[in-house]
Amino acid sequence: MMYFPNIPMIPYEGPNSTNPLAFKFYNPDQIVAGKPMKEHLPFAMAWWHNLCAGGTDMFGRDTADKSFGAEKGTMAHAKAKVDAGFEFMQKLGIQYFCFHDVDIVPEADDIKETNRRLDEISDYILEKMKETGIKCLWGTANMFGNPRFMNGAGSTNSADVFCFAAAQVKKALDITVKLGGKGYVFWGGREGYETLLNTDVKFEQENIAALMKMAVKYGRSIGFKGDFYIEPKPKEPMKHQYDFDAATAIGFLRQYGLDKDFKMNIEANHATLAGHTFQHDLRISAINGMLGSIDANQGDYLLGWDTDEFPFNVYETTMCMYEVLKAGGLTGGFNFDAKNRRPSYTMEDMFHAYILGMDAFALGLLKAARIIEDGRIDGFIADRYASYNSGIGAKIRSGEATLEELAAYAEAMGAPELPGSGRQEYLECIVNNILFT
């Protein structure tokens, strides 16, 4: 059975095409910076948004029909989503998918039955993977949706809920390994607090770290060789979440000795909610050796919550790909943790959204490669710090200088000249010139 019979295989037709069901910039075999575009951009489909989310918000019910011809809440529906998902990925040329445990099966009242369902559906997914060559990028456990997780999973005040969370992580790791996943993600959706009046922050963070350490130990014991990821997010649904941004999450990992096994899964919308640019959290992750994977989406600057829109802002995708190229690439990939806008409810709209996102990142890749090849920005940055290449600057960088020596140098010098101009506007002109020519 075909779920998208009116949608053809999506071709690359180039930037002059007006065909809405064709790529204008994503040309998977085009060589960019020494390798094919598809290797720079290992795209992944997010199971939860693409196959599950129907457009419900706090003010209204679903607008899109994601039943795929089956009764929701049944294993028949779970299998229909598998069939629809693999047809969707094949038609777009998407190489990977990502999942939460309760995206791929309906959760039962008894965790043993949920686990049985996960075994059944993962067998079915594995068959489809072997038929198509599509792979699993990463798996995770939904430990935020069920009311039991109202106070978090690792951070919960209930030891029983903590044990249930551990059971979910164990099974999600089992399925991720079974499907050959490259990574495993901890998204601390409710790992935080609403008020300090009822919260022991140190206690909760120690428990989160303990759960992660157990996951690492178990994962390695069953042959998981990939990266574990933290996906930073500052707020929503909790008022303050412990993995606020990349810097906070990296500090947490180092404090608890988890930094050798974990990297960051950076989401654009989460970075902007933290008051940063997407580029900022990517750079902080990269300079700490922890840039692992990316959730490719964007937020709405006029709204203060996680809107998970498909990316179309080419400035942002260009700056993202600039960071990725400079970092030498990702160990993970680009997961479209994005959903259609509520009024975009047709099956065709699902394809339009992915074409938009894939083209936006492909164009960002092309422009980022040109910025690097152009060399003016990198050259300006090198020149800006040139005073540290020799003399007293070189001694500072080498660690040989003492405070007394620097003080004596300053006294002999008198007053320093102003630092060289930052020339921000000049550099922004370079970016605009490259983007629009």
N, C-alpha and C positions, 0 to 999 in steps of 0.2 A: 504494500500500500504506500502511495506517495502522499505526503502531507502538504507539499507545496507544488502541486502539479503545474501551476501556471508560472512558476519561477524557473528560468533556465539556469544553467551553470553561469556564474557571473564572470564575464571576460574582462580583460584589460583592453580599453579602447583609446586611452590617451586623453590628455587635457582638453582636447577640442570636442570630445564626444558630448552629446546631449542625451544619451541613453541613460535613464535613471537606474537601470539595472546593469551598470557597467562601472568598473574602476577607471578613474581618470588619472590616478597617480600610483596606485599600488600595482606594480609590475613585479611579481615575485622573483623572476629570474634576472632582473636588471642588476648589474654589478654596481654597487655603491661602496666606496671606501674599501675595495678589495674583496668583497664577498656579496653573494646574492641578497637582494632585499629581504627575502623570506627568512634568511638566517639572522639578519639584524632585527627582524620583527616577528618573532615567534608568537603569533596571536592566539588567544584562547577565548573560548565561549564560556561565559558564566552561566552555569546551569540554572541558578536560582532566579536571575532576572529574566533570562531569555525564554526559559521553558516553564517557569512557575509564576512569575509576577504578571498579574492581569490588570494593573492600573489602580488597585485599591489605594486610597489615601485616607486620612483621618476624617474626611468629609464625604466620602462616597465609595461605593463598591466597585467591583471590577468593570472595566469597559472592554477589555480584550478577552476573547475566549481561548484559554490555554488548556482546554480539555483534550484536544487532539482526538476527538471521537470516542473517548472513554469516560467512564464515571470517575470523577475525582475522588481521591482517598482510597483508591484500590490499586492492587498490583498491576491490573490491566492498564491503568492510567500511567503508572510508573514505566511500564514497558513501551507504551505509546510515546512517552516523552523521550525515551532512548531512541526510538526509531526516528522521530521528528528531529531530534537534536543532531543525529549523525547525518541525516539528509541535508539539514541546514548547513552544517559544517562543510560537507563535501561540496555543496553548490557554491560556497564562498571561498573554498580553498583554505579553510582554517585548520591549523595543525594540531591544536590542543583544546582541552576543556578543563574546567575547574568545578569542584562540587563541595557542598556541605552534605553531611550524612542524611539529613531529613529533606534535602532537595530531591534526592534520587528515589526515596521510598516514603510512603506515609508513616509517621511515627505511631507505633502501637502503645497501648497502656502498659504493656510488659516489655521491658528492654530485651528480654530473650527473644520475643517475637520480632521486635524491630531488627535485632541482629540477624535473625533468620531471613528476614526480607532483604537486608543488605547483602547477605550471601547470595541470595537468588538473583537480585538485580545486577550485582557486580559480575556474576557469571555471564549474564546477558550482555552487559556493557563490554566485557572482555571479548566476546564473540564479535561484536561490532568493530572493536578496535583492530582485531586481527584481519577482518575483512577489508577495512578501509585504510589502515596505517595511521589513523588518528590516535594521538597519545594523551595521557593525563598530565597536565602541568602540575597541579597540586590539589590536595584534598584538605578538608577541615571538618570540624564538628560544630554544629549550630548549638551553642551554649548561651543563647541570649533570648530566643523566642518563647520558650516554654515558661510558664509562670514560676516553675521551680527555681529559675535563674534570676528572679527579680533582684537579688542582691549579688549577682555575679556567679561565676563558676568556681575558679580558683580563689576568688575573693569572698565567697559566700561565708556567712556566719554559721551555716549548718554543715556539720561534718557529713551527714547523710547525703546532702546535695553535692558536696565535694566528691564523695565516692561515686555518685552517679556521673558527675562530670568526667572523672577518671575513666569510668567504663566507656563513655562515649568517645573519649580521646583514643583509648586503646583500640576500639573497633574501627574508628575512622583511620587510624594508622594502619591497621590490618588491611583495610580496603585500598588505601593509597598504595601500599606496597604491592598488593595483588595486581593493581592496575598499572604499576610501573611509574607512579608519580615522581616527578623530579623534586617536589618540595611538600612541606606540610605547614599550614598556616595557623597561627593563633591570632584570631581577631577578638580582642577583649571587649566585646560589645557591651557588656555590663560590668566590666572589671574596673570599678571606680566607686564614687560615693556621691550622695545627694547632700549630706550635711556631716560635718565633723563632730556634731553633738552625739552621734551614735556610732562613730567609726574609729577603729584602731588601725590606722594606716600601715604602721610597721607590721602588724600581725597579718594583715591582708596581703601585703606585698611579699612577705615571706612565704605565705601559702601559695600564691601564684607561682613564685619561683620553684617551690617544691613540686607543684604539678608539672611544670615544664621540665624539671630535671628527671622526673619519673618518665615523662614522654620520651626524652632523649635516650634514656637508658633502655627503655623497652623498644623503641624504634630501632636502635642500633642492634639490639639482640635478635630482631627478626629480619635483619638485612637491609634496613633503610639506610642508604648511603647519601641521600640528598640533604638539602638545607632545610632547617626549620626556620620559619619566618615569624616575625612580629609585624603586624600591620598597625601602625600608629593612627590614633584618632583622638582628638582633644575632648570632644563632648558629643552628646546625643547618642544614645539615650540618657546616659548619666550626666550629671552636671559637670563632674570632673572625672576624666578617665586617666588611669595610671600610665597608659602608653600615649601621652599627650602629643608628642611629635617624635621625629627621628632622634634628636639629641637626648630626649628624656628616655626613650626606649633603649638606646645604646648604653646610657648610664646605668639603667636597671640591669641589663644583661651583664655588664662588666662587674657590677656590685655583687651579683650572685653567681659569677663564674659560668655564665651561659654563652659568652661571646664567641667561643670556638665553634659552636654548633648552630647558632642563629645568625640570620641576616634580616634586613628590612624588606618588607613588601610595601612599597610606597604607593599611596593612592593620591591622585591629584586633588580631589575634592576634600580629603582629610587635611592635606597640607594647608589649603586655603582657609579651612575652618580654624586651624591653629594660628592664623595670622601670618602665615608664610606664603611664599610662592611655591609652586610645584618644584621648580628648579632648586629652591633652597633645601628642601628635605632630601632631594636626590643628591645634591652636593655634599651635605653633611653625612649621608650614608656612605657615599663613595670615598670621601677622604678618611673615613674610619674603616675602610675595607669591608663594609657591610651592605653594599647595594646589591640586592638579590633579585627582586622581581618587582613588577609594576602593575597596579590596577589602573587601567587606562580609562579615565572618565574626566569630567570637569563639573564644577559647581556653578551656581548662578550667583554672581556677585551682589545681586539685589536681595537675596534670600539668605537667612542665617542658619540653614540646615543642609543636610547631606542630600542633594538633589540627584546625584548619580546620573548626570546627563552624558550622552554620547559626545565625545570631544570633537569640536569643530574649530577651536581657536588655534590657528596655525602658529601664532607667536609662542603659545605654550608648548605645542608639540615639537616645535623647532628647538626651544630651549631644553626640553626634556631629552631629545635625541642628541643634542650637543653634550649634555652631561653623560649620557649612556656611551656615546662614542669615545669621549675623553676617558671614561672609566674602563674601556676595553670590552664593553658589552655586559650582559646580564647572565647570571647562572640560571635564572628563571625565564620569564617571558612577559608578555603584555596581555593581561586578562581584562576583557571588557566588563568590568564591574559597573555596568551602565544599563539603563532601562529606557525604553521609549517613553516619551511624554504621554500622559494619560489620554489625550485626544488622538494619538497615533496608535490606533488599536487593531489595524489589519495585519494579516500575515505578511503582506508586501512591505508594510512599515518596518517589520523586523529586519528585512534585508536592507532597506534604505538606511537604517540606523548603523548597521555594521559596515556598509559601504562608506558611509560618512566617516566613521571612526577609523577604518583601515586606511582610507585615503588621506585623512588628516595626519596620521602618523607617518605615512609614506612620504607625503610632502614635507613634513617636518624633518624626516631623515635626509631627504635630498638637500634641503636648505642648510641643515646643520653640517652636513659634509662639506658644503660650499663655504660656510663660515670658517671651518677648520682649514680647508685648502687655501682660502684667501689669506689667512695668516695674520691679518692686521690686528685682530683682537688679541690673539695669543702674544704677538710681538709687543703690543702696547703693555700688556700685563708684565711681561718679562722686563721691559724697560722701566716700568714703574717701580720695581724693586731692585733696580740695578745698583743702588748704593750699598747693598749688602754683598756685592760680588767681590769686593776688595777692601783693603784697609780695615778700619774699625768695624765696618758692617760685616765683613767676613769673619772677624774674630767673634762678633756677637753670635752669628749663625753657627759657628763651630763649637760654641760653648766655652771658648778659652778666655773670654773677657770677664773681668770682675767689676763689681759695682763701683769700687774705688777708682778703677782705671777709667770707666765711662764718665764718672763725675769729674775727674781731672781733665779728660778730653773736652767735656762741655765747658769747663771753666776757661780753658785755653782758647776755645773757639769763640766764646762770646755768645752771640745769638745766632741760631741756625736760620738759614733761608727757609722760606715757605716750601713745603713739599710741592712736587710737580703737580700740575693740574690733573684732576681725575678725568676730564674730558668725557663725561658721561654722554652729553648730547652728540658729540662726534661719534662715539661708539654706537649709539642708537641709530644714527644716520647710516652707519655701515650695515647694521642688521636690516634696516628698512630697504636699503639698496639691494641687498642680496635676496631678501624675501620677494621683492616686487619687480625684479628684472630677470 
